[in-house]
């Protein structure tokens, strides 16, 4: 998982990827992995920890926003090519390191938590397009 972490940090920093774009790519991967996991769990009559199956709770309160920025407008502004590059990097790395579905989900849940925390603090549409802030010790 260190390989995934290093590659993702480097790419997000190199491309100066906006918070909203990283969030959309993460959501896409998490949804696909959750579908696979759910199908497996249903077929085998097993369960998985909520730490794997649910987004992690946020440690911050959501900021109040008086903005009415439409989702369509957001989708028109995002850079699909940049998102495709991140999507491909994550997908290829998970295959290359032969990550299990649960390990992949846990790695992506950490990224999701970071992105959701920053999204919760956003007070306007401009902050959605600010680069994802990755902590130094990440």
C-alpha positions in Angstrom: 0.0 0.0 0.0 3.0 2.3 0.4 3.5 2.2 -3.4 -0.1 3.4 -3.9 0.3 6.1 -1.3 3.6 7.4 -2.8 2.4 7.4 -6.3 -0.9 9.0 -5.5 0.7 11.8 -3.4 3.3 12.4 -6.2 0.6 12.6 -8.9 -1.8 14.8 -6.9 1.0 17.2 -6.0 2.5 17.2 -9.5 -0.9 17.9 -11.2 -2.0 20.2 -8.5 -5.3 18.3 -8.5 -8.3 20.1 -7.2 -10.2 18.7 -4.2 -13.3 18.0 -6.2 -11.5 16.0 -8.9 -9.7 13.8 -6.4 -12.9 13.2 -4.5 -14.8 12.1 -7.6 -12.0 9.7 -8.6 -11.9 8.2 -5.1 -15.7 7.9 -5.0 -15.7 6.0 -8.3 -13.1 3.5 -7.1 -14.7 3.0 -3.7 -18.1 2.4 -5.2 -16.7 -0.2 -7.6 -14.7 -1.9 -4.8 -17.7 -1.8 -2.5 -19.9 -3.4 -5.2 -17.4 -6.3 -5.6 -17.1 -6.7 -1.8 -20.8 -6.6 -1.3 -21.4 -9.3 -3.9 -18.7 -11.5 -2.3 -20.1 -11.0 1.2 -23.6 -11.8 0.1 -22.5 -14.9 -1.8 -20.5 -16.2 1.2 -22.9 -15.0 3.9 -20.1 -13.0 5.6 -19.7 -9.4 6.9 -17.0 -6.9 7.0 -16.1 -4.2 9.4 -17.7 -0.8 9.2 -14.2 0.7 8.9 -14.2 -1.0 5.5 -17.8 -0.6 4.4 -18.6 3.0 5.5 -16.9 6.3 5.2 -14.9 7.2 8.3 -16.5 9.8 10.6 -15.2 13.3 10.3 -13.5 15.1 13.1 -14.7 18.5 12.0 -18.1 20.2 11.7 -19.3 21.1 8.2 -18.8 24.7 7.3 -21.9 26.7 6.6 -22.1 27.7 2.9 -24.6 30.1 1.4 -23.5 29.2 -2.1 -25.8 27.7 -4.7 -23.3 26.2 -7.0 -24.9 23.6 -9.2 -23.4 20.1 -9.6 -23.7 20.4 -13.4 -21.5 23.5 -13.3 -18.9 21.6 -11.2 -19.0 18.7 -13.7 -18.5 21.1 -16.6 -15.4 22.6 -15.0 -13.5 19.5 -13.9 -10.7 18.2 -16.0 -11.7 14.7 -17.1 -8.2 14.0 -18.5 -6.5 14.8 -15.2 -9.1 12.6 -13.4 -8.5 9.8 -15.9 -4.8 9.9 -15.1 -5.4 9.6 -11.4 -8.0 6.9 -12.0 -5.6 4.9 -14.1 -2.8 5.3 -11.6 -4.9 4.0 -8.8 -6.3 1.1 -10.8 -2.9 0.0 -12.2 -1.2 0.3 -8.9 -3.9 -1.8 -7.1 -3.5 -4.5 -9.8 0.3 -4.3 -9.7 0.6 -4.7 -6.0 -2.1 -7.4 -6.0 -4.1 -5.7 -3.3 -7.1 -7.4 -1.9 -10.4 -5.6 -2.1 -10.4 -4.9 1.7 -6.8 -3.6 1.6 -7.6 -1.4 -1.4 -10.8 -0.1 0.3 -8.9 0.7 3.5 -6.2 2.6 1.6 -8.8 4.6 -0.3 -10.9 5.2 2.8 -7.9 7.1 4.3 -7.8 9.3 1.2 -11.6 9.7 1.2 -11.4 10.8 4.8 -8.8 13.4 4.0 -10.8 14.7 1.0 -14.2 14.7 2.9 -12.6 16.6 5.8 -11.5 19.3 3.4 -14.9 19.3 1.6 -16.7 19.7 4.9 -14.6 22.8 5.6 -15.3 24.4 2.2 -17.4 27.5 2.3 -17.7 28.2 -1.4 -17.2 26.7 -4.8 -13.7 28.2 -5.1 -12.5 25.9 -2.4 -13.7 22.8 -4.3 -11.2 23.7 -7.0 -8.3 24.4 -4.7 -5.6 21.7 -4.7 -6.1 18.9 -2.2 -4.0 19.7 0.8 -1.9 16.7 1.7 -0.3 16.8 5.2 3.5 16.6 5.3 3.4 13.3 7.2 0.9 11.7 4.8 
